[in-house]
Every structure is written in C-alpha cells, then in structure tokens.
Amino acid sequence: MNDAIEVRKAPRFSTPRWLRLVTLAGLFGIFFTGSPLIALVVFPFLRLFSPARFREHCTRALQLGMKLIIQAGVAMGVARFDRKPLPSSVDANKPYVLISNHPTYIDMLFVLGFFERLTCVTNGRWWKHWALGRLLRSTLYLPGPGSGLAESEHMLETMVGTLKAGHPLLVFPEGQRSFAHQLRRFRRGAVEAAVQANVPIVPLFLALDRPFLTKQLPVWKPPKVPPTYAFEFFDPILPADFGHDSKRIQKHVDAMYEARFEKQRLAYEALGESPLLSSGEVSGGELEDADGKAGLD
C-alpha cells in the first residue's frame, strides 16, 4: 500500500472557491433530478430490449452516470482524483467484497463510478424515496435496513447470496461517515459475508489530502485548495489464509485501517486544517450501521 498522499500547500492553479461551490451544487442537482429521469425514460427501454438482463444493464447505466458526474467535477476543479485499479491478484470478473472507510458524502459515487460490476448495500430509506427508490429497485443494489423489503431483514444472507450469484459487493463497514479524529467501529458483516461466500476481501482506503465534505465541514465551506482523493489498496485478504475465521480477519482489518487513518490525521494537523469536532462526536457506538443486521459485533 502507498504511503500517505502528499499534502499540497501551493497548487499551480486552483479553481476559485465560489466556482467550485456552484459546480458542486449543480452536480448534486443533476444527480437528484437525473435519477428519476433515468428511471422513467432510460430504464423502460432497457427492460423492453433486454428483459433477461434488465437489472444488470440498469446497474451499468447508473454506474456510467455516476462516473460522468465525477469526471465533470474533476474537470471543473472541484477535486482531484488519483485512482488506482484493483490489485492484480483480484479478478474483476469474479465476486469479491470491497470494503472502504467512509470520509465524505460522495464516497459511494467515487467508488461505484469506477468499478463496472460493483454492487453495494444502500441506505434502506432511499428505497422509499420518490425518485431514488424507483431507480434502485431496477438495479442489483441491495436494500439496507429500513427499506421495508424482505431482503433487508436478513442482510447477511442477502449479501452472501449476492456474492454467490457472482456479483462483487461494496460495503462501508463504518455505516456512516468517519469521525474527524477517529474511524467509527468497523462492523463485521462484510467480512462474515466474504468468509461464508469464500471470496476475497479487498480493503480500500479512501485518502484525502485535506478535509472535504465531512460531517464537520458544511458543503458551503470548501477548502482553499481542491482536495485530492486517492485510492489506496491494502493487500487483498483470502479467507483461507486466516482459517476462515472472521474475527481474526476483522482484527487484522481494524489494525490496518487505524494505522493508515492515524497517518492522515497527522497530515491534517501538519497542514493546519484538522476539522473541529462537535460536542456530540465522542462515540459512534449508538449510531445505526448501513449494513444493519449484517453488522455483527
């Protein structure tokens, strides 16, 4: 895995902050207004011409839409992006579990937008949304707790079934965005699903060279310098190498992420941009996890 990405103090060129803010607002608007349009206009044609692979094609169409939004944001100077491909030992055409820390609002777009076959566990409330619900129900994404659907009641079994059906899966084990000063507790659901399905675990650290779109920083206060997102992969984990012991794997994963997060925290302090913590952000144990019932202790 790469070391911490370099902190830039004086970029050669930086898009004005007001323009980055306007662009970001516009891209969010495109996503939320474009979602129902895609569901109402594009997806019916996909169902008509390819009913057998309808959900697969809808997932691919949504992935391309997210990729275009991210590329537009990069082109307009909202952020920079240092993307790495999957480790060479991972077959992108076979199922795997991609786990990642969750620093910002837009992590899901960044990750899903650049891995074609990747599915994910989504917030169950989104499936009831008038616009996003219709969109998600046409894809291979999984409804998290709160969706009201049967798949949400037994998330671990649903995740294992998705993997055994051949679909790679993205899970944010923290469930919500990370704290500024520490990661939230990683739940064991993603690791347990990988062990039961006997597929590789691909740990990804989303690194930012400065705070951006976190719980502590409002959207309307972007940093002076556009942030750089970097994909940093740890070595893939095969369940057999740990005797298919999910607790041993989880302990290994926790140690890797905590060490890497500490490097990033120290880099923020050196930069002088470590975000302030709100009084309520002391412990995340009482907060609901996105993978809900799959989030084993």
Secondary structure, DSSP 8 states (H G I E B T S, - for coil): --------SS-S----HHHHHHHHHHHHHHHHHHHHHIIIIIHHHHHHH-GGGHHHHHHHHHHHHHHHHHHHHHHTTS-EEE-----TTS-TTS--EEEE---STTHHHHHHTT-TT-EEEE-GGGGGSTTHHHHHTTSS-EE-TTS-SGGGTTHHHHHHHHHHTT--EEE-TTSS---SSS-----SHHHHHHHHHT--EEEEEEEESS--S-SSS-TT---SS--EEEEEE---B-GGGGTT-HHHHHHHHHHHHHHHHHHHHHHHHHHT------TT-S--TTS--TTGGG---
